Amino acid sequence: MVSRISSIQNIYQFLWKWRGFPYLSLLFWVLPLLLFNSEQQSLMAHDEGLYALRSRRMVDSGDWINPWDNPHHKTPGYYWLVASAFRLFGISEISARLPSIILGVISILLIYEIGKILLSPKIAWLAGVILSVEFLWLQYCRLGTPDIPYIFLVLLAIFALLQAERQSKISYIWGSVFGLCLTLGFLLRSFMILVPFSALFPYLIIEHHRHKHLKNPMIYLGAIVGLIPTLIWVYLSWLHYGEQSWQELFNFAARLSSTERYGNGIGYYLWNVPIKSFPWSLFAIFGSFLVIKSPVKDYKLILVGTPLIILSELTLFSTRLSHYSLSIYPFIALLAAVGLSKLIEIYNLKINDKLKNNKNKNHQFKSSKISRKNQKSLFPLILLDIPALNTKTLNTKTLGSKKYSSKYYQLIKILPQALSYIFGLLGGILFLASIVVFIWINGDIRNYATLALILGTGWLILPLVWIGRCYYGKKLFSANYWLAAWLVPVWLTLVVAGSIGLLGDYNTDFKNFIQQPSIAQVLANNSVNFLQVGGKTGVLINFYTSLPGRQVTTTAELEDYSYTWIKGNKINNLSQNFRVIGSIKKYKLIQVLPQDK
C-alpha cells in the first residue's frame, strides 16, 4: 500500500511539472464561463447583429469582396472569419460568436505565457484566471464582434516580441510573427489596430539598445506579407467602386475621431474601465504601484506604459465606447495578479505576526508549509491544486528585491484585512438586497437578485476567513482559501449569468416572437421583403429572416401574396389589401392580398 501511494505521488509530481498542466487548469476555469448558456440565444443589436448580418450577406451572395451596394467603411477580415464559421457550422448565433470564443480562450493562454516572461508562472496563471472573470472581457468573448480577435493579435504580437528578445537564434521567426500581427490586425479592425501597436513604440524605441527589434528585417517582411490580403481587397474594391472604396476607410476614421457619442466626455474611461473591471481594477492599481517601485526597468514600459498610453489615446479619441478599452483589460489582469499576489504574501506575513504573539506555540504558522490536504479541499482549486502563494510567488527579479520603508510597510500591511472587511460589508449588502427582492418583488429583476445573492454570499466569506486564520489560528484557512474567496464568487456569478441567459440572450422578446409557429413557418418557407426596415430591431429582422427578399421603397413594389416586413406607421399607406401575421415593437410582418380579397 505504501509503495502504491508513493507511485501515485510520483505520477502526480510528474503531472504537476508537465508544462501543459497550467493550460488544462485554465481551460477548466474558463470553458464553463464561455459555454454555459441558456437554451435560447439571441444577438445583441446593434453591433453584433450588424457584423452577423454583413457576414451572412457574404455567404448568401457568394461575393466575399464587394457584397455591398455602396463602398464599405471597414476592412473585411472579421466578416471573413464569421462567414467562414457560417459556411462550416451553419448560420446561427453560436456560429457568429465562435471566432470570439475560440480566440478568447487562446488569449487567456497567451496572457499566461506573457506573464511567465514578465513576472512568474504563478502570477501569470493568476492573471489568466483574473482576465477570464473581468466582466467586459467575458461579455465580448461571448459576442460576435471583432474586439477579442483583434486583441488576440495584439497579445500574440507582444508574445512574439518577448520571445524574439529571449530566443535570439530564432528572433527572425518571431519578428515575422510580430509584423504579420500588425498588418493582419489592420485587415481585421482597420485603423483601430494602430492604438495598441503605437502604445508599444516606447518599449521598441527606448529599450532598443537591449532588444534590437527595430533592426530585425523580418518584422518588416512579415508586415508586408500580412498586408497583401488588404491590398488585394482594396484593389478589387477600387475596380468596383473607384476611389470611394479606400476613401471611405479614412472618412469613417475621421468621423469617429471628431464625433462624441452618448455624451461620453473626456473622463469617460477613468470611471468606466474601473467599474467594468471591478474589483480587479483595485488590485491593478496596487500592482501598478509595485511594478513602478520595482528597481528592474526591463518591462515596465510594457506592463504599465502600454496600458497608460492606450488609455490616453482612447481618451483623446472623440468617440468613446466601453468596448474600445478592451485592449487595456489584459494588462489590468497582469497588474491585478501582481497586486493580489503581494496581498497574499502580506496575508501570510500577517498570520506569522499574529501567531508569534500567541501564547499557544502549537498554533504557529509557516506559510511555506501549507499542507496539500488543505489545498485539495478547496473548490475550484480541487481541479487546479495550485501551490499556496507565498513570499516566493513574486518574481524576485522584478519585485522581490525592493526594500520598503517602515511607514510604507505599515500602510500596506493592513490592506488584506481592510479589503476583507470592506468587501464583506459589500457582500452583506448584496445578500440582504437579494433577499428583499425575492420576498417582495417579482419579475426579471429576480435574475439579477440571484447573481447578487451568489456574489454577496461569496464575499461574506472574506472576513470570516481572515478572522478564522488570524485571530483563531485555524490552519484550515490558508492563503488559498482567501484567494478563492475573491475568485470563486465572481466565477460562479458569471457562470450563472450565462446559464440563465443574461450573457447571450440579449433580445428575448424578439427571439420568442420569431419562434411562434405562425411566424416561424412563414420565415422558413417564404421569401420576405423589407419596406424601409431599419434601426436595431431592423438589424435583427434582417438577420433572422431566413429567406430575405427585396429591399423596396414604396408599397407599389409589393406583389400579391408576398410577405413583407413593414414599419407600423407606414402600414396606412398601403393601397393593397393585407393581413397582419404578427407584430414586434414598431414592425409588422404582413402578407399582401389581391384587391378582391
N, C-alpha and C positions, 0 to 999 in steps of 0.2 A: 504494500500500500504506500509506504514512504517513497519507494522508487517511482511509483506511478505518479504521485503528487509532484515529485521532483521533475519528472519528464514533462508534466503539464506546465510547470513553471518555466522550464526551458523553452517550450514552444511559445508560451506567452511572451517571454522576453524577446524571442526571435521576431514575433509579430510586431511587438512594440518598436523594435529597431527598424523594421521594414519601412522604407520611405513612403510607401503608399498608404500607410495607416492613417496619417492625418487627413489625406484625401477622403478616405472612407468615412471617417468620423464627421468631416464637414458635410459630406453628402447625406449622412444620416440626419444631420441637423437641418440642412437647407431644403431637401426634397419635399418633406411634408408641408413646408411653408409655401411651396410653389404648386404642389399637385393636389392638395386637399381643397376640393371645390364643392359647391352645391350642385344639385342635379341640373339646374338651369344656369346658363351663362348668357350674357348679352354685352354687346360692345359699348364702350364709353363714347358718346358723342361729345365733342366734335372731332378731336384729332384722331383717336383710334379708329373711328368709323371712316374717316376720310382716307387714311392710309390703307385700310382694308378694301374700301370701295375702289380706289385707284389701282390697287394690285389686282383686284378681281377684273377690272376692265382690261388689263393686260392679258389675263388668261382668256377672257371671253372673246376678245378681238383677235387674239393671236399676234398682236403688234406690241412688242416689248420695248419699242423705241419711242414711237410717237402715237400713242392711242388717244391723245387729247385733241380737242377741237382748236385749241389755241396753244401757243408756246407755254411750256410748264416752268414754274418758278423754282423747282427743286430738282436736284440730281436724282437719278432713278435707282441708286444702289439698294436702298431699303425696299423699294417696290419689288425689285427683282427677288430679294430674299423671301418676302411674303408670297409673291406669285409662285415661286418655286415650291413653297410649302403647300399652297393651294393645289398645285399640279400633283404633288406626291400624296397628299392626305385628304384632298377634298376641301371644298370651301366651307369653313366653319370658324367659330370664334377661337377654338383651340389651335387650328392651323395658323390663324392670323397672329396668335401670341407665341407660337412655338419658337421663332428665332430669338425673341427676347428671353424666353425661359431657358433655352439651351445656353445662350451666350451669358446670361446672368449667372448660371451655375459655374461656367468656366471662369467668369470674372472673380467669383469667390475664391477659386483655386489660384488664380493669378495674384490676388491680393495676399494670399498666404505665401506664395513664392517671393513676392516683392518684400513682404515683411520679414521673411527669413534673412534676406540680404541686408536690409536696412537696420533690422533690430535683432530679433532672435526667433527661433522656431516657435516657442510657446506664445510670445507676444503676437507673432504672425498668425498662429492658429486662432487666438482670441480676436484678432482683427477680422478674420473671415467670419467668425461667429457673430460679431457685432454688426458687420456690414449686412448680414442676412436679415437682421431684425431691425434695421433702420426703416421706418415706415415708408417714406417716399421711395427709397430704393426698392423695397419689396413690391410696392404697388406697381412700379414701372417695369419690374421684371415680369409681372403678370399682365402687362398691357402690350398691345401690338403697335408700338411706336419705335422710332429709331434711336431713342435715347440710350438704352442699355447696349445695343450693338455697337454704337459709336464709342461709348466709354470702354467697352471691351477692347477696341483697337487702341485706345489711349493707354490702357493698362498694359497691353501687350507691347506697345512701343516703349514704355518705361522699363518693363522687364527686359526687353531686348538691349536697351542702353546699359542697364546694370550688368547683364551677362557679358556684353561686349567689353566692359571695363574689367570684369573678373577673369574672363577667358580670352586673353589676348591672342592666343593662337587661332581662334575661330571668330575673332572680332568682326571680320568681314561678313560672315554669315549673319551675325546678329545685327550688324549695321544695315544690311539689306532689309531685314525684317522691320527695323525702325522706319526706313524710307517707304516701304510698302504700306505700313500702317498709316503714315501721314497722308499719302495721296488716295489710298482706298477709303480713308476716312472722309475725304472730300467727296468722293463718289456716293458715300452713304449719307452724309449730313451737310453737304455744301460748305459754306463759309463758316458754319458754326464750329467746325473742327479746328479752326485756327485759334480759338480761345484756349483750350488746354495745351495745345502744342506750343503756342507762343509763351505760355507760362513756364515752359521748360527752358527757355532761352537763357535765363540767368545761370542755371546749372550748366548748360552747354558752354557758355562763354566764360563765366568766372572760374569754373573748375576745369577749364580746358587744359591747363598745364598738367593736370593729373590724368584725365581720361583720354584726351586727344580724339574725341568723337568727330569733331568737325574736319579732321584730316582723313577720315575714313571714306574712301571713294565709293564704297558700296552703299553708303547711305543715299548718295545722290543717284546712283544707278537704280537702287530699289525704288526711289521716289519716281523716277522716270517710268519704270516698268509699271508701277501701280497707277500711274496717270493715264496709261494707254486706254483702258476702258472708258474713262471720262472723255478723253479726246475723241474717241470713235463716236460716242453718243452725241457730243457737241457737233461733230461734223455731219452726222446723219440728220440731226435736228436742224442744222443750218440749211441742208439741202431741202428740207421740208418747209421750214418757216422763214428762212432767211436770217437776217441779223437779229431779229427779235428773239431767236432761240437762246443766244447767250446773253443778250441784253437783259432779258427777264430775270436771270440769276442775280445780276448786280442790282437791278431795280428792287427786287424783293429784299435783298440785304439792306439796301438803303432805306426802304420803308420801315423795316424793323428797327433800324438804328436811330430813326428820327421820330418814332411814334410811341408815346407812353400809353399803356393799356390798363384798364380797370383801376386807374388811379394808383398804380404801384409806383410810388415815388422812389427817390434815391436811397432811402433807408430800408427798402423792402426786404432785401436779403439778410439784413442784420437781425431781423426778428423772424423771418420765415424759415431760414435754414436751421437756427437753433430749435425752433418748435417742431419742424418736420423730422429732426434727428434726435429729439428728446427721448431718453435722458442722456444719450451718449455724447451729445454736444457738451454737457458739463464736464465729462471726463476728458473730452478732446481739448478743452481749454486748459485743464490741468496738465495734460500730456504735452501740449504745445509749450507750456512754460518749462517743463522738464527738458524737452529737446533743446529749446533755446539756451537753457542754462548749461547744457552739456558742453564739455570742453572740446569734443570732437566735432569738426565742422564739415566732414565729407558730404553728408547727405541732408544737412539742414535745409538746403535750397530746394530739395525735393519734398521733404516731409512737411515743412512749414511754408517755405517760399512759394511753392507751386499753388497750393490752395488759396493763399492770400492774394496772389496775382490773379487767379481765376475769379475770385470774389470781387476784386477791384475792377476787372474788365467787365464783368456782368453788371456791376453797379453803374458804370458809365454808359452801358448799353441801354437805350431808352425803353425798349420792350423788355419788361421784367416779368418772368413767369417762373413758378416754382421749379418746374422740371428742367429749366435751363441750368439750374445749380447742381444737377445730379452728379456732375463730374467732380464736385467737391466731396461727395459723401464717402468714397473710398479712403480719402485722406482723413476724414473725420474718424472713420473706423480705426485706422492705424494709430492716430493720436489718442483716441479713446482707449485703445488697448494698452498703450504706454501708461496713461493715467490710471486706469483700473489696476494694472499690474503693480504699479507703485503703491496704490492704496492697499492692495493685498499684502504687500511687503510691510506696510505700516501696521496693518491689522495683526500680522504675526508678531511684530516687534512690540505692539501694544499689549498683546497677550503675555509675552515674556515679562514685560514690565509689571503687569498686574500679578502674575503668578510668582514672581520672585519675592514680592512683598507679602505673599500669602503664607501664613504660619504653617499651613499644611504642605509640607515639602513633597508629598506624594502627588500633588496636582501640578507639578512643574511641567512646562510645555516646551518642546523643542520643535520649531517649525519644519526643520529638515527631516523629521522622522514621523510624519503623519502616516498612519497605517493604511495599507492597501484596503483593508476591510472597510474602513470608513469611506474611502473613495468610491468603492464599488457599490455602496448603498445609496449613492446619490443619483437621482434622475434629473436630466437625461444623461449625466456623465456615466451612468451604468453602461451605456453603449460606448462612451468615449474613453472613460477611465484614464483621464489625463493626470499626470502627477501634480501634486499640490504646488501652487505658485508660491515661491518663497523669495528670499533675498537674491537668489541666483537667477530669477526669472528675467530681470532686466539685463540687457546685453552690457557686459562690463566695458566693452569697447566704446559704447556711446553714452551710457547713462550711469554706470556704476562707480565711476571714479570721482564724481563731484562731491566735495566736502561742503555741507551746508552749515550756515551759522546756527547757533542755538536758538535765536529768535525765529528764524525761518523754520527750523525743525519743530519748534513748539507749535507753530501755526499749522503746519500740515499734519502734525501728529493727531490732531483732533478731527481731521476730515472724515475718516471712516465712521467714527462714532456720530458725528453731526449728520452725515448723509443718511446713516441708518435710521436715525430718529426722524429726520425731515421726511424721508420717503415712507417711513412707517406711518407718520401722520397723514401724508397724502393718500396712502393706501387705505387708511381708516375712513377718510372722507369718501373715497370712491366706493368702498364697501357699503357704507351707510346710504349713500345716494342710490346705489343699485337696489338695495332692499326697499327703499321708499318707492322706487319706480315699480318694482314687482308687486308691491302691496296696493298701490293706489292708481297706477297708470297702465292703460292698455295701449296696444298698437305697436308699430315698428320700433319705437324707442326702446322696447324691451330687448331687442337685439343688441343695442349699444349698452344697455344695463348689464347684459350677460358679460360683455367684454370688460366693463368696469368692475364687475364682481370678481372675475378671474385675476385681473391686474391688481386690484386692491387687496385681495386676499394674499396674493404672492408677495407684494411689497410689505404687508404687515409682518411677514416672516423676518425681514431685515433686522429690526431692533431686537426681536426675540433671539435670533442667532447671536447677535452681538452681546446681549446681556447674559445669555446662557454660557457663552465661552469666556468672556472677560470677567464676569462678576461671580459666576458659579463654577468656573473651571471645568465645564463639561467638555471633555476631549472630543466628544462626538461632533461638536460644531466646529469643524476645521475650516480653513480658509476656503475650501471648495464649496462648503455649504453657503458661505457668504457670497461667493461668486455666483453660485446657482440661483440665489435669491434675487440677484439682479437680472440674470439672463432668462431663466425658465418662465417667469410670469409673462414677460414680453413675448417670448416664443409661443407659449400656449395661447395668449390673447390673439396673436396674429394667425395662428393655425385655425382657431375657432372662427375668426373673422372671415377667413377664406372658406371654411366649411359651410357657413350659413349664408354665403353669397355677398357679403359686404365688400369683399375683394374679388370681383369677377362678374357679378351680375349688376350692372350699372343702370340698366333700363328695364326693370322688371315688368312694368306696365306694358311697354311696347312688345316685349317678348311674349307675354301672356296673350296679348291681342292677336298677334300673327299665328299663335298656336291654336286659336279657336278653330274647330273643324271647318266651319263655313269659310273662314279666311284662308286657312292653310290649303284647302282644296283648290281655291281659285289661284292662289300664288304658285302652287305646284304644277298646275296643268294649263295655265293660260299666260300668254304674253300680256304684260300690264304696262300701259303708257304712263307718262308723267306730265301733268299740266302745271307748270310753274311751282314745282316742288323744291323747297329749299330749307335752309336753317338746319339746326341739329336734328330735329325729327326727320327732315328730308333726307339727311345723310343715312339714317337708319333705314328709312323706307327704300332708298336706292339699293342699299347693300342686301337687305333681307328679301327683296323681290327676286325670286329665283329666275324668272324669265323676263328680264327687263325689255320693254318695248321702246317706243319712240319718245323723245322729248318734244312735246308740242307746245305751241304758244297761244293757240286760240281753240275755242270749242269746236269750230267748224272743221278742224282736222280729225275729229273723233269719228270713228266708224261705228255703224250699228253693231251691237252685241260685243263691242270691245270693252275691255276693262281699263280703268284709269284711276290713278291717284290724283286727287284734286284738293286744293285748299278750300276749306269750308266756306269762306266768304266769296269764292268765285263760283260757287255752285248755282247761284241765282242767275248767272249769265248764260247758263246752258239753255239753248233753244230746243235741244232734243229731249225726248223722254229719257228717264234714267231711273235706276233703283239703287239704293244705298246698300252695299254689302256690309260695311262696318265703318266705325269712326274711331280715330285715335288722335287725341289732342286737337290740333287745328286742321287735321286732314281727314278726308273720307275716301274710301275705296268704293267706286261706283261702276255700274255696267250701263252703257248707253243702249237704249232700246229704240226700235223703229218708231216712226211717228204714229202708226196705227195701233200701238200697244197701250 
